[in-house]
Amino acid sequence: MAANDQNARPGLDVLAGTTVTAPGGGAATDTALAGVPVPGSGAVLSDAALRRALHGLPGVDQTGAQERAAALATRSIKREAKLWALEMAVRMVDLTTLEGADTPGKVRGLCAKARQPDPADPAVPPVAAVCVYPDLVATARAELAGSQVAVASVATAFPSGRASLAVKLADVAVAVDAGADEVDMVIDRGAFLSGRYAQVYEEVRAVREACGSAHLKVILETGELATLDNVSRASWLVMLAGADFIKTSTGKLQPAATPPVALVMLSAVRDFAAATGRRVGVKVAGGVRTAKEAIRYLVLVRETAGPEWLTPDYFRIGASSLLNDLLMQRSKQLTGAYAGPDYFTLD
């Protein structure tokens, strides 16, 4: 993921407002994390040490998070900013197909759309990445050669995360050897909810090492974590283990991405950057189908993590049907006429 220069984007000031500060950080966060080693230090972590650190994080006010997310959803933006936001959302899409019936032909069609979302308008930017299963990475790699679109692959016994570490690492190796630029792994939620934090930490650390130069996105499957406190703890745990991105969901169960969950995760990456100096991205996936929803997430990013995260390098939206709605809304902004879905190719 190359750095993106977005200093002059017109929508930034319009999206600006009062920064959201849930769940909090600062001295309390620094104290909680004192003594937790970083990946590569050679130190062995225990469940007890990680429990002290994670349960020492500031608690999340669930009602407050829901109210803040709802309040930000009411914000309206002007026409110029909306056009910028729609194009930025296109650039942030991880165009995804993760079905048992996926074929090389379907992936080739998805890659063509990723490179040129609207063949009738070359001004539409390409998406960030195409996300597929490991056995279809080589197909995507060949189709996207010479483009700036990354190839992402799920791995580690997606979507359950229930397999031995050896199997998970083999899964990653297949994807990376086939040319994946990014790996979307999934944590073992059973291990996390049982308090086996060291197991989750070590698995993420090992996968991060196996990825080599590929970026690692870690899926929390927040719909199974039960509380926003657990979302915060899981976010910190996988960031400490070396995640480049934290991701809400596999998209295989509901609830998937929700604004309160995204707010907590965005707060976590903001506070993690303040505490460690390392910036981690956030990916929302599952259930984001309309341009209106996508723009609401951009506002949430700006108001919670800050403008530094308003780039495909640090925020992604995993989706399939969303892209067509973004294209339709963009066309309406430019022409004043609403183009129906028949004007765009099916994902």
Residue, then its C-alpha position, 0 to 999 in steps of 0.5 A: m500500500a503506497a502512501n497517498d497524498q490527500n492534503a488538498r482533498p476538498g471534502l476534508d474540511v466539510l467532514a470536519g467537526t468535534t473529535v470523538t474520544a471513545p473509548g479513551g486513551g492517554a495515561a490510562t492506556d499507557t499504564a495498561l500496556a506497560g510491560v507488554p513486549v512488541p513482536g520480535s522482542g523474543a519475550v513470551l507472553s502469558d494469558a495472565a499478562l495479556r489479561r492484565a493489559l487488556h482488562g486495564l484498558p479504559g472501558v467502553d461506554q456502550t450507550g455513549a458509543q451508540e449515541r455518538a455514532a447515531a449523531l454523526a450519521t445525521r451529518s450532511i455534506k455539500r455537493e462538492a464534498k459529496l463527489w469527493a467522498l464518493e470517489m474516495a469511497v470507490r478508492m477504499v473498496d476491497l471488491t470481494t467474492l468469497e463464495g464456494a461457487d467462485t470460478p476463475g471467470k468470475v474473478r477475471g470479471l471482478c478484476a476488470k471492474a476493479r481496474q475500471p469500475d465504469p468503462a464509460d467514464p475513465a475518470v472513475p478511480p480504481v478500487a483498492a483491492v480485489c479479495v478472493y480465496p487463496d486458490l484464486v489469487a494467481t488468477a487475480r494476480a494475472e488479471l491485475a498485473g500492471s495496475q495499482v489494484a492490490v490482490a487480497s486473500v483470506a486465509t487461516a481457515f476463513p471464516s471460522g478460524r478453527a484450525s491448527l497453527a500449522v494449517k493456518l500458516a500453510d493457508v497463508a503460504v499458498a496465498v503469499d506464494a501465489g502473489a497476494d499483496e494482502v492477507d485477511m486472516v481471522i482470529d479464533r474467537g473461541a480462544f479469545l472469548s475463553g481468555r486464551y489471549a496468548q494463543v491469539y497473540e501468537e497466532v497473529r504474530a506467526v501469521r504476520e511473520a509468514c506474510g513477509s512483505a504482504h500486509l496483514k488484515v486481522i478479522l475480529e468477527t465482532g458480531e461474535l465478541a458480544t460486547l464493545d469492551n471485547v471489540s476494544r480488547a481484541s483490537w489492541l491484542v491483534m495490533l500489539a501482535g503486529a496487525d497492519f489493519i483490523k477488520t470488523s467481520t468476515g461478512k458471513l454472519q450478522p451483525a457484521a460492520t456497525p457504526p458503534v463497532a467501527l467507532v470503537m475500532l477507530s478509537a483503538v487505532r487512534d489511541f494505539a498510534a498515540a501510544t506506540g507511534r505506529r498507525v494501523g488501518v481499519k476495514v469495515a466489511g459486511g452489510v455496507r451496501t449503499a453510498k449513504e452508508a459508506i459516506r457515513y463511515l468516512v465521517l466516522v473515520r474523520e471524526t474519530a481517528g482523524p484525517e490521517w486515516l482518510t486514505p485507502d492506506y488506512f481505511r477500507i470497505g469490504a464489499s461487492s454490491l456497494l460499488n455500483d451504488l457509489l457509481m450511480q450516486r457519482s453519476k447523479q452528482l455529475t449529471g443531475a440524473y440518476a442512472g439505474p443499475d442497468y447502466f453498470t456491470l454486475d459484480 
